[in-house]
Amino acid sequence: MYPIWEVPRLTAGMIIGLIATFHMLPVYLSTSAMWLNVWIERKSLRENRPELMAFVKRYAKLVLIFSYVFGALSGVGIWFSATVAAPRAISGLIHNYVWGWATEWVFFLIEIAAIYVYYYTIDKVDPKTHLKIGTIFALASWTTMIVIVGILTFMLTPGRWPVTGSFFDGFFNETYWPQLVLRTTSMFAVGSAYALGVAAADGNPKVRAELVRFGSLVGLAGIALGAVSFIWYSASLPEPIRANFPVLLTPALRSGMIYPAVLLALLFAACAAKPAAARPWAGGVALVLAFGGIWSFERVRELIRKPYLIPGYMYSNQIVGGDIPAKGVSSQLPEINEKGILQVYPFAPPELRTITDANRLQAGRLVALIECSACHTLQEKGLRPLPERIRRLGATGPDEVAAVIDGLGSMPYMPPFAGTDAEKRALAEYLLSISK
């Protein structure tokens, strides 16, 4: 177990979500843009239209700077924030998928080399050779998605991994293929949003109209295929996860996934119908809509994992709650329930390990930090604030709050309380104190 990163009002998970959602923008640009660039560059070569290469160079420069500067920084941000927020989960992923990460990093290095070579050799090497460089980049970038999706889907649906401990049983789980297709189609919608902004800034009216229409049609196709893929992905989710939809998928989250996609489709349709009227700001509007849709989808994907970080293995508070015999892993719940979370948690101050009348509220706060702060704030305002939740229950005494704590395990999206009766009582009294 590790120290706790408490983020007042937001929670650590929200910080990861904000960074990860922004990261999707340069990632989807990287994985989709070169396919569009290679298509246009080939068209330029085949039809002897050098005027198209101005777009190719500007679009490649955007990929180079945005994906491999800002994208690289946000990628580091994800690793840093996730490691601080959920170090035990990250450790578990690395131990199980170290060769998956290694494979992804190999192709990431190929990407980095290829984008620099591609951009700085425009008009300097044989056109067919240049096309091959672009194709290598496009394939390497998409391959990183192929690998990462396996690890992402493992965190929601680990397949037979809890039984076998097998790399591939966890990797090729029941939601792998639907989510890979969903992310692949969606990346073209996002890539087209960037292309729209770049094409609309072209100084040649004929080229501008042609490329705006091309990018908009690709974007429309990405959204349409993405919608079909989303239906497939939703149907592939296990029944226990779908059973939580009515509780976890608020109207705001549902609207956040639907409306940005619809508005983005309308924007692409308008630009395809009247490409000459498109201006660079249309690309900015498209990216804002894309960000909104991605944010809502990623929030939903994280929410439906509850009460786990990795189903059947680790709860959202990083307590190991399942036995994985193939990995030699045993649930911590029996030990914690016998000895107490404050005895097992290595970073508990010595003066709080044994609960007394003098330290009861302090001990209760530490129990709340360990077991609740991954998803709830302890402040009056913020994300799922515990004071407001306790008031909503109408509890007037610690016995009533303790009874609610006892029943947490019966809620499909909440981990069970882990600890002794004395710790449960301390937690109940602390929660009651902050709700007054």
Secondary structure by P-SEA (a helix, b strand, c coil): cccccccccccaaaaaaaaaaaaaaaaaaaacaaaaaaaaaaaaaaaccccaaaaaaaaaaaaaccccaaaaaaaaaaaaaaaaacaaaaaaaaaacaaaaaaaaaaaaaaaaaaaaaaaacccccaaaaaaaaaaaaaaaaaaaaaaaaaaaaacccccccccccaaaaaaccaaaaaaaaaaaaaaaaaaaaaaaaaaacccaaaaaaaaaaaaaaaaaaaaaaaaaaaaaaaaccaaaaaaccccccaaaaaaacaaaaaaaaaaaaaaacccccccaaaaaaaaaaaaaaaaaaaaaaaaccccccccccccccccccccccccbbbaaaaaaacccccccccccccccccccccaaaaaaaaaaacccccccccccccccaaaaaaaaccccaaaaaaaaaacccccccccccccaaaaaaaaaaaaaaac
